[in-house]
């Protein structure tokens, strides 16, 4: 019998890449799609054959609804459970803090409670976030032991979920891992995230449908990796003999300005001719320098990112250009 995996947030960026990875390894994959998702099958369309064959099974439910969640999980009967479902936009979390806390924080507890009650040996992965380290991290780079100081509703909810996962591991002896995920992007990133907004904006400027690109804080520094690389670390963490916590990062820091400059360079354009700073896109609090130390993941999991920062920018810009039917100049 093939292993069975359950992925919350399977219709998202990370969920779709993880589903691909697990299907390629022969898993039967079950996934939770939120009832409120917009165009939920867009990122999964290329997996239609797996769905037709039954190797991929999609379920509509919600991390806020224990009854439907428990019913679906019992039906799926997974060996591995990956919690990637979230309201994952930091800026939006300031507008809907209660909803964010319910989905991100209590949603994780509901999954852990089902796992504890089921008494079946299984393995759990919690997608934690580098946003937990806050606007002014206590140390650079950030490690698994770096003190947390969350400065957004999203970060607070992720911090709660992170430590509840550790609590269930320690108190109930569950095989529960956390991956402290630093920024990871791809052509499947939602358009309200800054990297995709930049890539899409450059493509639209080349297509002649946009004249300017309005952005917020260009000085913020992030550790940006490729989502397809990062989901491999998720899987590897659940293949170990003991559960643990891992920073999943590239170990490199780049300012938003660098992403902007590289994206426009690929288009043969000067960013300063098109970019407008707009205060409405600044967060109430903004992390200044997030950069992770992936040493433990490298040592314990044998994992390291394969995609460079410049290659990631190119992947995203090229994909949005292809969507609009325009080509990048030869640079």
C-alpha angles and dihedrals in degrees: 000000000000120000115263123223130188120205123191111205091026091155092060130087096270095037094055093049092046091049089054091050095049095044088053089055092053099258124148101234126207121187138192117224117192114237089229095055116128112230089344098184097052095098092041099049093103089058094061093116091057090050092049091052093048094244087114119044123182125203129192114224144114137248088226093059111075097184097055091038094054092045093052094045092049090051093048093046094195130200090202127031120197117192107205098138115116150128086254105177111105097201093048090051089070088060096045107026097153093051091046091052092048095051100036102032110027092030088065092050091052090055093047091048091052090048091050093047094046092062089202115135105251140141128243131202121195118198102220123182139235086224085082088077091066139211095316109028116214091234140011121254100031120230136185088271098047111122114252127229108171116204104185135052089249092052092047091052092047091049091053091048092047095054094040088057090052089045092055090046093052100038102035099027093237119164093244124156131185127208113201095214119206118201111308122180141181142160085278093062114124114258094241091068115093098238093053091042089056094045092047092045093053091049092050092049089053089048090052095240097109133045102187142018118221116207140165130221109005093178096067111112122216138180100235123193137164116271093219089060093046098055089060088063089053091056094043092054090061093049094064127102093242133030118247146154123265137187107226108200145118096242091233127108124211130176121234085245090063091053090050094048094048093047093051091043089058088054093049091244138122111243092211090064092061112021119096121187110228120189092211089074095056116104121232084244124013131194111242108197121008114172124152134216105224093183095117093050089048093050101038102031101029087233131143133158116261101192121080124220093252092047090052093052090049092049091054098043093045092050093052091045089052090051089056096041096245129125130222116240117251103273 
